[in-house]
Amino acid sequence: MNDILEVLTYILKGLLIVAAGFSLGTWWATFRLKKHLRGLLIRWEKPAFGLWTALLFLLLLAFLSAGMIAYAFATKLSAIPTTASLLEEIASLCFLHVSFIVLTYSGLKAHHNYVFCERGIYNIRFCWKRGMWQVELIPWEMLYDYYEQQEGALIRYTLLLRDRRHLIVEAPIHLKDIVDRIINLGLERSALLHKYSHRIGRYSSES
């Protein structure tokens, strides 16, 4: 019995090192991300982050339950000091895992947002090839048109860019009015700058 508990303790310690490294890495990336974001107008959580939330919640619940069960058995087997000590250690490790899961969730949440700012749209995505988060500012001048489609409680915007790319943005329906207003203002700004940049270019060539 004690041999199995010792092995479980080593496994939990190894997983804890991984969890701590992942949590610290996530927060380091979060601090770097916040340095890039300027002049924010509105931001909201990406609906796809709900899957991460569900997975992390299940993981948190599993470790929390395991910790409570281990602590209950440690109390029950207090007459056997060696076994009780191992069970208490397992309970403590499980509760530490819960803490790191909460920290990881908080760090990941910052990267799964749609962000509109005064200068344009921040496109935040994870680059699997480089193994790091990347932040791209798409200026409003790049936007030339968009269309929207309602899908249940979400509004799906497809933003068409002048470099022939398109950007998908999903917003909850209660944000529709403000998101529409910001996109339309950005579109007007883009059209105005594009129009006058052509005129300035033409005048420059004529002179």
N, C-alpha and C positions, 0 to 999 in steps of 0.2 A: 504493500500500500504506500509506504513512505517513498519507495523508489519511484513509483509512478508520479507522486506529488513533486518529487525533486526534478524529474524530467519536465513536468509541466511548468515548474518554476523557471527553469532555464529557457524553455520555449517562450514564456511570457516576457522574460527579460530581453531576449533577442528581438521579439516583436516590438517591445517598448523602445529599443534603440532606433528601430526603423521608423516607428511612429513619431518619435521626437525629432529625428532628422527631417522627416517629411513635413512636420508641422513648422519647424524653424525655416525650412526652405520656402514654404508657402508664405510665411509672414515676411521673409526677406523680399520675395517677389512683390508682395503687397505694398511694402514701403517704397520699392522702386516704382511701382505703378502710380502711387499717389504723387510722386514728383512730376509725372508727365501730365496729370490732369489739371487744367487751368480753365478758369472762366466757365464753370459748370452752370448749365441752365436747368437740366433735369436728368435724372438717372433712375433706372428701375431694374429690378432683377429679371434676368432672362428666364422665361418659363421652363426651359430645358434644365435649369438648375434644380428643379423639383426632383429629378431622378437622383442627383447627388444627395439632396436633402434626405430622401427616403432611405438610401443605402447607408448613409452615415448614421441616421437615426436607428436603423435596425442593428448596426454594429455597436452603437452606444448602448442600446437596450440589452444586447447580448452580454457585453462586458459588465454592465451594471448588475444584471441578474446573476451572472457568475460570481461577481464579487460579494454580493449579498448572501448567496448560497454558501460560498466558502467561509464567510465570516460566521454564518449560523452554525455550520458544522464545527468550526473552530471553538465556538462557545460550548457546543454540545460535548465535544471531545476534549474539554479542558483537562480532564484527568490523565490524558496521554500527552505530555508536554511536547514531544517531538512532532507528532502529527498535528497538534493544534498550532504550533509555531509555523509549520509549513503552510497550513491552511490560511493563517493570518497573513503570511507573506503573499500568497496567491491573491487573497482579497485586496491587499494593498496595491499589488501590481495591476489588478483589474480596474481599480478606481483611478489609478494613474493613467491607464489607457483611456478611460472616460474623459479625463481632463484634456488629453491630447486630441481626442476626437473633436471636442468642443472647440479647441483652438484651431484645428485644421478647418473645421466648418466655417469659422469666422474669417479665416484667411482666404479660403476659396471663394467665399461669397463676394468679396470685393472684385474678383476677376470675372464674375458672371453677371455683369451689368451692361445694359445699353446706356451710353452716355452721350448726351447732346451738350455742346458747349457753344460759346459765342462764335468761335471760328469754324466750327463744323461738327463732325461726328467722330468720336473715338471708337475705332474698331479694335476691340480687345480679343485676342485669340491665342491659343496655345499652339506653338510650333513643335510638332513631334520630332522633326528632323534635328532641330537644335536643342530640344528638351527645355524650352523656356517660353515664358509669356512674352508676347509682342504687342505693342500698342502703336496703331497707325491712326494719325489724324487725317480724316478725309474732309478737306475744306468744303464749305458750301458752294464754292465756285465750281466744284467738280460735279455737282448735282444738276441734271437738266430735266428730269421728269420722274414721276413715281406713280404707282398705282397701289391700291389697297384691296384687301379681301378679308371679310369677317369669317372667323372660324370659331364658332361657339362664343366663349367669353374673351377671345383674343382678336385683335386686329393685326393682320399680317401686311406689312408695308414692304414693297419691293422698290428700292431706290435705284434709279438708273443713272449711271455716272458717265461722264464725258470720255473716259478712257475705255468704254465698252464693258466695264464691269457692272455688276449689280450687287447691292447689299440688302440682305433680308433683316428686317427689324420687326419684332413681335411685341405688341403692347397690350396690356389689359384694357378692356373696353372703357373703363372709367377714366383712363388717361387720353382717350381718343381726341378730345377737343384741344387739349394743350399740345399734344404731339402734332396734330394737323396744323395748328397755328405756327409752330416752330418750323416744321418742314416747309410750309408755304412761304414763310418769311425767308427761309434759306434759299428756296427756289427763286423768289423774286430778286434776291440779292445776287444770286448766280446769273440770272438772265441779264440783270442790269450791268454787272461787271463784264460779262461776256460781250454784250452789245457795245459798250464803250471801249473795250480793249480792241475790238475790230476797227472802230472808228479811229482810235489813236494810231493803230498800226497803219491804216490807210493814209492818214494825214502825214505820217512820218515818211512813208514811201513816196508820196507826191512831192514833198518838200526836198 
